[in-house]
Amino acid sequence: MGYNATKKQWFYGLKGHFQVTNQGIVVAYSISAASIHDIRLVPELIDQYACPHVLADVGYLSQPLKDQLNQRHIDFWTPKRRNMPQSRLISTLLKCQRRMIETLFSRWQVLFHAEHNRGRCLRGFKSRLEQLLFVDTWQLIN
């Protein structure tokens, strides 16, 4: 069971973690149980596709994780929580990038009903997800 702080609701099942380029193409992904904390999947995503700069959402906020990735020469940026000080310029720039990523997720929901994957097992779930990723990437590059 997981909690979506944005929607302020609990949910059961699986959740996806995606690494997306600035152009909106998914280059790495991982699926986990809803109860697994987001920061535990970051090393797996980084191993799938190494990138020197990573922008993550606030669910990935962790100083030990940031320090660990800095040792691997990876800049790991997350927006701060509302009660944490942050430069207004940095906050604005991060929000612009986050908007593009959230638009991608919204597009998946509208076109493919991504939140309602009908896979009956993890393998079926991943198969449906990979179909979505293939079609979406095909549309972006053509």
C-alpha positions in Angstrom: 0.0 0.0 0.0 1.4 3.4 -0.9 0.4 7.0 -0.4 0.2 9.7 -3.1 0.9 13.0 -1.3 -0.2 15.1 -4.3 -3.6 13.5 -4.5 -3.7 12.9 -0.7 -4.9 9.3 -1.1 -3.7 5.8 -0.4 -3.4 3.3 -3.2 -2.7 -0.4 -3.7 -0.7 -2.1 -6.3 2.4 -1.0 -8.3 4.0 2.3 -9.1 6.4 3.2 -11.9 9.6 5.1 -11.7 10.8 6.7 -15.0 13.9 8.4 -16.3 13.0 10.8 -19.1 15.1 12.9 -21.4 14.5 16.6 -22.0 12.7 15.6 -25.2 10.2 13.5 -23.3 11.6 10.1 -24.2 11.7 7.4 -21.5 15.2 5.9 -21.3 14.9 3.8 -18.2 12.1 2.6 -16.0 11.4 0.4 -13.0 8.2 -1.0 -11.4 7.9 -1.5 -7.7 5.3 -2.4 -5.1 3.4 0.7 -3.8 5.0 0.2 -0.3 8.6 0.6 -1.5 10.0 4.1 -1.0 11.0 5.9 -4.2 14.6 6.5 -3.2 15.3 2.8 -3.2 14.8 2.6 -7.0 17.1 5.5 -8.0 20.3 3.4 -8.2 18.5 0.9 -10.5 17.4 3.7 -12.8 20.8 5.3 -12.9 22.4 1.9 -13.7 20.0 1.4 -16.7 20.9 4.8 -18.1 23.7 6.9 -16.7 23.2 10.6 -16.9 25.3 13.4 -15.3 22.3 15.5 -14.4 19.1 14.1 -12.9 16.0 16.1 -11.9 13.6 14.1 -9.6 10.4 15.0 -7.9 10.1 15.7 -4.2 9.5 12.1 -3.4 13.1 11.4 -4.1 14.4 14.0 -1.7 17.2 12.5 0.4 20.6 14.0 1.4 22.3 10.5 1.7 21.2 9.6 -1.8 22.4 12.9 -3.2 25.8 12.4 -1.5 26.0 8.8 -2.8 25.3 10.0 -6.4 27.7 12.9 -6.0 30.4 10.3 -5.4 29.5 8.9 -8.8 29.7 12.4 -10.4 26.0 12.7 -10.8 24.2 15.9 -10.0 20.9 14.9 -8.4 18.4 17.8 -8.1 15.1 17.6 -6.3 12.7 20.5 -5.5 12.6 21.4 -1.8 9.6 20.9 0.3 7.5 24.1 1.0 9.0 24.6 4.5 12.6 24.3 3.2 14.6 27.4 1.9 15.3 27.4 -1.9 16.4 30.0 -4.4 13.4 31.4 -6.3 15.2 31.2 -9.6 16.2 27.6 -9.1 12.6 26.8 -8.0 11.2 28.4 -11.2 13.7 26.6 -13.5 12.9 23.2 -11.8 9.2 23.8 -12.1 9.5 24.4 -15.9 11.3 21.1 -16.4 8.9 19.2 -14.1 5.9 20.6 -16.0 7.3 18.9 -19.2 7.6 15.6 -17.4 4.1 15.9 -15.8 2.7 16.7 -19.2 4.2 13.4 -20.5 2.4 11.5 -17.7 -0.8 13.3 -18.4 -0.6 12.4 -22.1 -0.1 8.7 -21.2 -3.2 8.9 -19.0 -5.3 10.5 -21.7 -4.1 8.4 -24.6 -3.5 5.0 -23.0 -5.3 5.1 -19.6 -1.9 4.3 -18.0 -3.2 4.3 -14.4 -5.6 1.5 -15.3 -3.2 -1.1 -16.7 -5.2 -4.4 -17.0 -2.1 -6.7 -16.7 -3.0 -9.6 -14.4 0.6 -10.3 -13.3 3.8 -8.3 -13.2 4.9 -9.7 -16.6 1.6 -8.7 -18.2 1.8 -5.3 -16.5 5.3 -4.7 -17.9 4.3 -5.9 -21.3 1.4 -3.4 -21.5 3.7 -0.6 -20.2 6.3 -1.4 -22.8 3.7 -1.2 -25.5 2.7 2.2 -24.2 6.3 3.4 -24.1 6.9 2.1 -27.7 3.9 3.8 -29.2 4.6 7.0 -27.3 8.2 7.1 -28.4 7.2 6.3 -32.0 4.8 9.2 -32.0 7.5 11.6 -30.6 10.2 10.7 -33.2 7.8 10.6 -36.2 
